[in-house]
Amino acid sequence: MRALLARTASLLTLGALALAGCGLGAGRTPGSIQLSVTRDFGAGRIQQTSAPKVHGQETVMSLLRRNDAVTTRFGGGFVQSIDGVSGGQEGARPVDWFYYVNGLEARKGAAETSVHPGDHVWWDRHDWSETDHIPAVVGSFPEPFLSGIAGKRLPVRVECATSSSAACRTVTTRLREAGVPAAVAAIGGGGAPHTLRVMVGPWPKVGGDLSTRPILSGPGASGIYARFTRDGRTLTLLHQDGRRGRMLLAGAGLIAATRQAEDAPVWVVTGTDEAGVALAARAFGVPVLQNRFAVAVTAEGPLALPQAGP
């Protein structure tokens, strides 16, 4: 049953978050709707358009049907195929279509979720054998910071282990360049369930927060296909089936997002040490993050998560 609900893939009704949508100050007006269709955790692009065909008030399902060839199951309740790419079984593992709006996992049916100005609607067909719950992804950046959640913009706060660090300045600058009025605070200022938070610092500083602690337990708990050791000195990358991949030590960074219950998502720009955090901060932007669920960063370059290959 849980797998069926996950495949129905929809965004949460965020009524409580609407209360935080005012008083955000000046910022760039959200742009037009975007529609992305990918497979294998964003590794294969099927469609990417910043100008999909739109007619009046669209739902996620009507937008998809207007722009792609779609088949459905269970009376139209969830998507079976898009442009001939179907869910089901692949290599004896379950694969299905999931969708995200502004980087947030769907929690309602696609036909029940309205599309708002500026929304980035992203469908991806992937293996869910390790987890059918990936609450937040980074591949729609600068969303959800720019357009918000369910049509409501939220306050944005960059929380830094060291506010004077180059990494903190870089992340804050990237957000402001995207039109996001981001405040800066120290890590440890307390939870903010209706604020979009970006935590910047080495894992020992970032991982003590209740919202980030599930990353220690892997994708079943956090939706992130990577796991730090408790001391933060090792970052293990995971494959889509949960197998261990590369183990990264000094100078490794991670950009990822997760979410607890109905709170706003929390992003991390973190690493095994200060050098890793600096690498992650420099990678914080569209060229690296686009269509990625999460990204590890090394001196050799970014690595998409989950890891591909054997």
C-alpha positions as CSV (number, residue, x, y, z in Angstrom):
1,M,0.0,0.0,0.0
2,R,2.8,2.4,0.8
3,A,4.4,1.8,-2.5
4,L,1.1,2.4,-4.3
5,L,0.7,5.7,-2.5
6,A,4.3,6.7,-3.3
7,R,3.7,5.9,-7.0
8,T,0.7,8.2,-7.0
9,A,3.3,10.8,-6.1
10,S,1.9,14.2,-5.0
11,L,2.7,17.3,-3.1
12,L,1.6,17.9,0.5
13,T,-1.3,20.3,1.2
14,L,0.7,22.9,3.0
15,G,-2.0,25.0,4.7
16,A,0.1,25.6,7.7
17,L,2.9,26.9,5.6
18,A,0.7,29.5,4.1
19,L,0.9,31.5,7.3
20,A,4.6,32.1,6.6
21,G,4.1,33.4,3.1
22,C,4.0,37.1,3.8
23,G,6.5,39.8,4.8
24,L,9.4,38.4,2.7
25,G,10.7,41.6,1.4
26,A,11.8,42.4,-2.1
27,G,12.8,39.6,-4.5
28,R,12.5,38.6,-8.1
29,T,8.9,37.7,-9.2
30,P,8.6,34.0,-9.8
31,G,9.0,33.1,-13.5
32,S,7.0,30.8,-15.7
33,I,6.1,27.2,-15.2
34,Q,8.7,24.6,-16.0
35,L,8.2,20.9,-16.8
36,S,10.9,18.3,-16.6
37,V,10.6,14.6,-17.4
38,T,13.6,12.3,-16.6
39,R,14.4,8.8,-15.7
40,D,16.9,7.0,-13.3
41,F,17.1,9.8,-10.7
42,G,17.6,12.5,-13.3
43,A,20.3,10.7,-15.2
44,G,18.3,10.4,-18.4
45,R,16.4,13.4,-19.8
46,I,13.2,12.8,-21.6
47,Q,11.8,16.4,-21.7
48,Q,13.0,19.7,-20.3
49,T,11.0,22.8,-21.1
50,S,10.7,26.3,-19.5
51,A,7.7,27.0,-21.7
52,P,5.2,24.0,-21.6
53,K,1.8,24.4,-23.1
54,V,-0.5,25.8,-20.5
55,H,-4.3,26.4,-20.6
56,G,-6.0,28.1,-17.7
57,Q,-5.6,26.6,-14.2
58,E,-3.6,23.4,-14.6
59,T,-3.1,20.5,-12.3
60,V,0.1,18.5,-12.4
61,M,-1.7,15.8,-14.3
62,S,-3.4,18.1,-16.9
63,L,-0.1,19.9,-17.5
64,L,1.6,16.6,-18.1
65,R,-1.1,15.3,-20.4
66,R,-1.1,18.6,-22.4
67,N,2.6,18.3,-23.1
68,D,3.4,14.5,-23.2
69,A,1.9,11.2,-24.2
70,V,0.6,9.7,-21.0
71,T,-1.0,6.4,-19.9
72,T,-2.5,5.9,-16.5
73,R,-3.6,3.0,-14.2
74,F,-6.2,2.6,-11.5
75,G,-8.8,4.8,-13.2
76,G,-6.3,7.6,-13.9
77,G,-5.1,7.7,-10.4
78,F,-1.4,7.5,-11.2
79,V,0.9,7.6,-14.2
80,Q,2.0,4.4,-15.8
81,S,4.0,5.7,-18.8
82,I,5.2,9.0,-20.2
83,D,6.3,9.2,-23.8
84,G,6.4,5.4,-23.9
85,V,8.6,4.9,-20.8
86,S,6.7,2.7,-18.4
87,G,6.8,1.8,-14.8
88,G,6.7,-1.7,-13.5
89,Q,9.8,-3.9,-13.2
90,E,13.3,-3.4,-14.6
91,G,16.0,-5.9,-13.8
92,A,13.8,-7.6,-11.2
93,R,13.5,-4.2,-9.4
94,P,10.4,-2.0,-9.1
95,V,10.4,1.2,-11.1
96,D,7.7,3.8,-11.2
97,W,7.0,7.5,-11.9
98,F,7.2,10.0,-9.1
99,Y,6.8,13.7,-9.3
100,Y,8.1,16.7,-7.4
101,V,6.9,20.3,-7.3
102,N,9.7,22.8,-6.6
103,G,11.8,20.0,-5.3
104,L,9.2,18.5,-2.9
105,E,7.9,15.0,-3.1
106,A,4.2,14.7,-4.0
107,R,1.7,13.7,-1.3
108,K,-1.5,14.0,-3.2
109,G,-2.7,12.7,-6.5
110,A,-1.4,14.6,-9.6
111,A,-4.9,15.4,-10.6
112,E,-5.5,17.0,-7.2
113,T,-2.4,19.3,-7.2
114,S,-2.7,22.7,-8.7
115,V,0.2,24.3,-10.6
116,H,1.1,27.8,-9.5
117,P,3.1,30.5,-11.3
118,G,6.8,29.8,-11.1
119,D,6.4,26.1,-10.3
120,H,8.9,23.6,-11.5
121,V,7.1,20.3,-12.0
122,W,9.5,17.4,-12.3
123,W,8.5,13.8,-13.1
124,D,11.2,11.0,-12.7
125,R,10.9,7.3,-13.2
126,H,13.3,5.4,-10.9
127,D,14.0,2.4,-8.8
128,W,12.2,2.5,-5.4
129,S,13.5,-0.8,-4.0
130,E,15.5,1.0,-1.4
131,T,12.9,3.6,-0.5
132,D,9.6,4.9,-1.8
133,H,9.9,8.1,0.1
134,I,12.3,10.9,-1.1
135,P,10.9,14.0,0.6
136,A,13.0,16.6,-1.0
137,V,15.5,16.9,-3.9
138,V,17.9,19.7,-5.0
139,G,17.4,19.4,-8.8
140,S,14.9,22.2,-9.2
141,F,17.1,25.0,-7.8
142,P,16.5,27.9,-7.3
143,E,13.2,26.3,-6.2
144,P,11.7,26.1,-3.7
145,F,13.5,29.3,-2.5
146,L,12.2,31.5,-5.3
147,S,8.5,30.5,-5.8
148,G,7.9,28.7,-2.5
149,I,5.5,25.9,-1.7
150,A,1.9,25.5,-3.0
151,G,2.0,29.1,-4.3
152,K,3.3,30.6,-1.1
153,R,6.8,32.1,-0.8
154,L,8.6,31.3,2.5
155,P,11.3,33.1,4.5
156,V,14.8,31.8,3.6
157,R,17.6,31.5,6.2
158,V,21.2,30.5,5.6
159,E,22.5,29.0,8.8
160,C,26.3,28.9,8.9
161,A,28.8,27.2,11.2
162,T,31.0,30.3,10.6
163,S,29.1,33.3,9.2
164,S,32.4,34.9,8.0
165,S,33.4,31.9,6.0
166,A,33.8,32.0,2.2
167,A,31.3,29.1,2.0
168,C,28.6,31.0,3.9
169,R,29.1,34.1,1.7
170,T,29.1,32.0,-1.5
171,V,25.8,30.2,-0.7
172,T,24.1,33.5,0.4
173,T,25.3,35.3,-2.8
174,R,24.0,32.5,-5.0
175,L,20.6,32.7,-3.5
176,R,20.5,36.5,-3.7
177,E,21.6,36.4,-7.3
178,A,18.7,34.1,-8.0
179,G,16.4,36.8,-6.5
180,V,16.0,35.1,-3.1
181,P,16.1,37.5,-0.1
182,A,18.1,35.2,2.2
183,A,18.9,36.1,5.8
184,V,22.0,34.8,7.5
185,A,22.2,33.2,11.0
186,A,24.3,30.9,13.1
187,I,23.7,27.2,13.3
188,G,21.9,26.3,16.5
189,G,19.4,29.1,16.5
190,G,16.5,26.7,16.9
191,G,14.0,25.1,14.6
192,A,11.9,27.1,12.1
193,P,9.3,24.8,10.7
194,H,7.9,27.4,8.2
195,T,11.3,28.7,7.1
196,L,13.4,27.3,4.2
197,R,16.8,26.6,5.8
198,V,20.2,26.1,4.2
199,M,22.7,24.8,6.7
200,V,26.4,25.4,5.7
201,G,29.2,23.8,7.6
202,P,31.1,20.6,8.3
203,W,29.0,17.6,9.1
204,P,29.8,17.7,12.9
205,K,28.2,21.1,13.0
206,V,25.3,20.5,10.7
207,G,24.5,16.9,11.7
208,G,23.5,17.8,15.3
209,D,20.2,19.4,14.1
210,L,17.1,17.2,14.6
211,S,16.1,17.9,11.0
212,T,19.4,16.6,9.5
213,R,20.1,13.7,11.8
214,P,18.2,11.2,9.6
215,I,21.0,11.5,7.0
216,L,23.1,9.3,9.3
217,S,20.6,6.5,8.6
218,G,20.6,6.6,4.8
219,P,17.8,7.0,2.2
220,G,15.1,5.0,4.1
221,A,15.2,7.8,6.7
222,S,16.2,10.9,4.8
223,G,15.7,10.1,1.1
224,I,19.4,10.9,0.5
225,Y,21.6,8.2,-1.1
226,A,24.7,9.0,1.1
227,R,25.6,8.5,4.7
228,F,28.1,10.2,7.0
229,T,29.8,8.5,9.8
230,R,28.9,10.0,13.1
231,D,32.3,11.8,13.4
232,G,31.7,13.3,9.9
233,R,35.1,12.2,8.5
234,T,33.7,9.7,6.0
235,L,30.9,10.1,3.5
236,T,29.7,6.9,1.9
237,L,27.9,7.2,-1.4
238,L,25.1,4.7,-2.1
239,H,23.6,3.1,-5.3
240,Q,19.9,3.2,-6.1
241,D,19.5,-0.3,-4.5
242,G,21.2,0.8,-1.3
243,R,24.6,-0.9,-2.0
244,R,27.6,1.0,-0.8
245,G,29.6,2.8,-3.5
246,R,32.6,5.2,-3.1
247,M,33.8,6.1,0.4
248,L,35.0,9.7,0.5
249,L,37.3,11.0,3.1
250,A,39.0,14.5,3.4
251,G,37.8,17.2,1.1
252,A,34.4,15.7,0.3
253,G,31.2,17.8,0.1
254,L,27.5,17.1,-0.1
255,I,24.6,19.2,-1.3
256,A,21.2,17.6,-0.4
257,A,17.8,18.3,0.9
258,T,15.5,16.4,3.3
259,R,12.2,17.1,5.1
260,Q,10.5,16.0,8.3
261,A,6.7,15.6,8.3
262,E,5.0,18.9,7.4
263,D,8.0,21.2,8.1
264,A,9.6,23.1,5.3
265,P,12.6,21.3,3.7
266,V,16.1,21.7,5.0
267,W,19.1,21.8,2.6
268,V,22.6,21.0,3.6
269,V,25.8,22.3,2.1
270,T,28.2,20.3,4.1
271,G,31.3,18.1,4.0
272,T,33.8,16.0,5.8
273,D,35.9,19.1,6.6
274,E,36.1,22.8,5.8
275,A,37.7,22.0,2.4
276,G,34.7,19.8,1.5
277,V,32.2,22.5,2.6
278,A,34.0,25.0,0.4
279,L,33.8,22.7,-2.6
280,A,30.1,22.1,-2.0
281,A,29.4,25.8,-1.7
282,R,31.2,26.6,-5.0
283,A,29.0,23.9,-6.6
284,F,25.8,25.4,-5.2
285,G,24.0,26.5,-8.4
286,V,22.0,25.4,-11.4
287,P,24.8,24.0,-13.6
288,V,25.6,21.3,-11.0
289,L,22.3,20.8,-9.3
290,Q,19.9,20.7,-12.3
291,N,17.9,17.4,-12.4
292,R,19.9,15.9,-9.5
293,F,18.4,14.3,-6.4
294,A,21.5,15.2,-4.4
295,V,25.2,15.8,-5.2
296,A,28.5,14.8,-3.7
297,V,31.5,17.0,-4.5
298,T,35.2,16.1,-4.7
299,A,38.2,17.9,-6.0
300,E,37.7,15.9,-9.2
301,G,34.2,17.2,-9.7
302,P,30.5,16.6,-8.7
303,L,29.0,13.1,-8.4
304,A,25.3,12.6,-8.8
305,L,23.4,10.7,-6.1
306,P,22.5,7.9,-6.1
307,Q,25.6,6.5,-7.7
308,A,25.3,5.0,-11.1
309,G,27.0,1.8,-12.4
310,P,27.8,-1.5,-10.8
